[in-house]
Amino acid sequence: MPHAKTLIVLVILALSSAVSLSADPSATSVGLGFSFGAAFPRGSTADIPSADGQPSFNWGFYVNIPLISTFHITPSSELYKFNTQNATDVDLAFKFIVPLGDFDIYAGLSPGLTTVADVLAPHVGLLGGAAFRLISNLDAFVQAKYNILFEGSRNMGVFHLNAGILFAF
């Protein structure tokens, strides 16, 4: 199974490279952001302890890469806890944007990898949110995301509720 996980990482990297090479230079600027919020993990497996009903602080960094004004890719990393174990998500979100002036709403798909203790598990998630302009190159956002982790014979879920800022270059 380690070869399958390596293959997943390579496919995500290849896809992000291919998509970024076809980027529309007239789209909005690339940005770097920080987010914070809460994560609500659910479920357990033999390798990951139960985390039902135990929210944890969630924070992370992300890069927003607009390919066109209505489609962005957003690599990110988020840190939180599964019970007492540290967890890290690395995602490559594909966001579909509805621009409304200085306010945008978006929805998307978020495949990636989650690591908890010594376990590395692929995941896929759905996300939705809204972003609004604070000043010329600084945006704020709120986002909800639900990831399904595929570890062993059981699937686990993590609901993320975040807010953050984005500095556009």
C-alpha positions as CSV (number, residue, x, y, z in Angstrom):
1,M,0.0,0.0,0.0
2,P,2.9,2.5,0.4
3,H,3.3,2.5,-3.3
4,A,-0.3,3.6,-3.8
5,K,0.2,6.5,-1.4
6,T,3.3,7.6,-3.3
7,L,1.4,7.4,-6.5
8,I,-1.4,9.6,-5.1
9,V,1.1,12.3,-4.1
10,L,2.8,12.2,-7.5
11,V,-0.5,12.4,-9.4
12,I,-1.6,15.4,-7.3
13,L,1.8,17.2,-7.9
14,A,1.6,16.4,-11.6
15,L,-1.9,17.7,-11.9
16,S,-1.1,20.9,-10.0
17,S,1.9,21.5,-12.2
18,A,0.0,20.9,-15.5
19,V,-2.9,23.2,-14.4
20,S,-0.5,26.0,-13.2
21,L,1.3,26.0,-16.6
22,S,-2.0,26.8,-18.3
23,A,-2.9,29.7,-16.0
24,D,-4.5,32.8,-17.4
25,P,-2.2,35.8,-16.6
26,S,-5.2,38.1,-16.7
27,A,-6.8,36.4,-13.7
28,T,-6.4,38.0,-10.2
29,S,-3.1,37.8,-8.3
30,V,-1.6,34.8,-6.5
31,G,-2.0,35.1,-2.8
32,L,-0.6,33.7,0.4
33,G,-2.9,33.2,3.4
34,F,-3.4,32.0,7.0
35,S,-6.4,30.4,8.5
36,F,-7.6,29.4,11.9
37,G,-10.7,27.7,13.3
38,A,-11.9,24.4,14.6
39,A,-11.8,20.8,13.4
40,F,-14.3,18.2,14.5
41,P,-12.9,14.7,13.8
42,R,-15.3,11.7,13.9
43,G,-14.6,8.0,14.0
44,S,-11.6,5.8,14.8
45,T,-9.6,2.9,13.4
46,A,-7.2,0.4,14.9
47,D,-4.3,2.9,14.2
48,I,-6.1,6.2,14.9
49,P,-7.7,6.8,18.3
50,S,-11.4,7.8,18.7
51,A,-12.0,11.5,18.4
52,D,-15.8,11.6,18.4
53,G,-17.2,14.8,19.8
54,Q,-13.8,16.3,20.6
55,P,-13.3,19.6,18.7
56,S,-9.7,20.9,18.4
57,F,-8.1,24.2,17.4
58,N,-7.3,24.2,13.6
59,W,-4.8,26.4,11.8
60,G,-2.9,26.4,8.6
61,F,-1.4,28.1,5.6
62,Y,-2.5,28.2,2.0
63,V,-1.7,29.6,-1.4
64,N,-4.4,30.8,-3.8
65,I,-3.6,30.4,-7.5
66,P,-6.3,31.8,-9.8
67,L,-6.2,30.1,-13.2
68,I,-9.2,32.2,-14.4
69,S,-11.3,34.5,-12.4
70,T,-13.9,31.8,-11.7
71,F,-11.5,28.8,-11.0
72,H,-8.7,28.7,-8.5
73,I,-6.4,25.9,-7.2
74,T,-5.4,26.2,-3.5
75,P,-2.7,24.0,-2.0
76,S,-2.9,24.1,1.8
77,S,-1.8,22.5,5.0
78,E,-3.8,22.4,8.2
79,L,-2.9,21.2,11.7
80,Y,-5.3,20.0,14.4
81,K,-5.7,17.1,16.8
82,F,-7.4,13.7,16.6
83,N,-8.0,13.1,20.4
84,T,-4.5,13.6,21.7
85,Q,-2.7,12.9,18.5
86,N,-1.4,15.7,16.2
87,A,-2.9,15.6,12.7
88,T,-1.9,17.3,9.5
89,D,-3.9,17.7,6.3
90,V,-2.2,18.6,3.0
91,D,-4.8,19.4,0.3
92,L,-5.0,20.6,-3.2
93,A,-8.4,22.4,-3.4
94,F,-10.1,23.0,-6.8
95,K,-12.4,26.0,-6.1
96,F,-15.2,27.3,-8.4
97,I,-15.8,31.0,-7.7
98,V,-18.9,33.2,-8.2
99,P,-17.6,36.7,-8.2
100,L,-19.9,39.4,-6.8
101,G,-17.8,42.6,-6.9
102,D,-15.7,42.7,-3.7
103,F,-17.5,39.6,-2.4
104,D,-17.0,36.0,-3.8
105,I,-18.7,32.8,-2.9
106,Y,-17.1,29.5,-3.8
107,A,-17.5,25.7,-3.7
108,G,-15.0,23.0,-4.5
109,L,-13.4,19.6,-4.2
110,S,-10.3,19.0,-1.9
111,P,-8.3,15.8,-2.4
112,G,-5.2,15.3,-0.3
113,L,-3.4,13.4,2.4
114,T,-3.8,13.2,6.2
115,T,-1.2,12.1,8.7
116,V,-2.1,11.2,12.3
117,A,0.8,9.8,14.4
118,D,2.4,7.2,12.1
119,V,-0.6,6.8,9.8
120,L,-0.7,8.4,6.3
121,A,-4.2,8.2,4.8
122,P,-5.6,9.7,1.6
123,H,-8.8,11.9,1.9
124,V,-11.2,13.7,-0.3
125,G,-13.4,16.6,0.8
126,L,-16.0,19.1,-0.2
127,L,-15.8,22.8,0.7
128,G,-17.7,26.0,0.5
129,G,-17.1,29.5,1.6
130,A,-17.1,33.2,1.0
131,A,-14.4,35.8,0.6
132,F,-14.5,39.6,0.7
133,R,-12.1,42.4,0.1
134,L,-10.9,44.3,3.2
135,I,-8.5,46.6,1.3
136,S,-6.9,46.5,-2.1
137,N,-4.6,43.5,-1.6
138,L,-6.0,41.9,1.6
139,D,-9.0,39.6,1.6
140,A,-10.8,37.8,4.5
141,F,-12.7,34.5,4.1
142,V,-14.9,32.0,6.0
143,Q,-14.9,28.3,4.9
144,A,-16.5,25.0,5.8
145,K,-14.9,21.8,4.6
146,Y,-15.7,18.1,5.2
147,N,-13.0,15.5,4.6
148,I,-13.5,11.7,4.4
149,L,-10.3,9.8,5.4
150,F,-9.7,6.4,3.9
151,E,-7.7,4.4,6.4
152,G,-8.0,0.6,6.5
153,S,-11.5,-0.8,6.1
154,R,-13.2,2.1,7.9
155,N,-13.7,5.7,6.7
156,M,-13.4,8.6,9.1
157,G,-14.6,12.2,8.8
158,V,-13.3,15.6,9.7
159,F,-15.4,18.8,9.6
160,H,-13.3,22.0,9.4
161,L,-14.7,25.4,10.1
162,N,-12.2,28.2,9.3
163,A,-11.7,31.9,8.9
164,G,-8.6,33.6,7.6
165,I,-6.9,36.3,5.6
166,L,-5.3,36.3,2.1
167,F,-2.5,38.7,1.0
168,A,-2.5,39.0,-2.8
169,F,0.8,39.8,-4.5
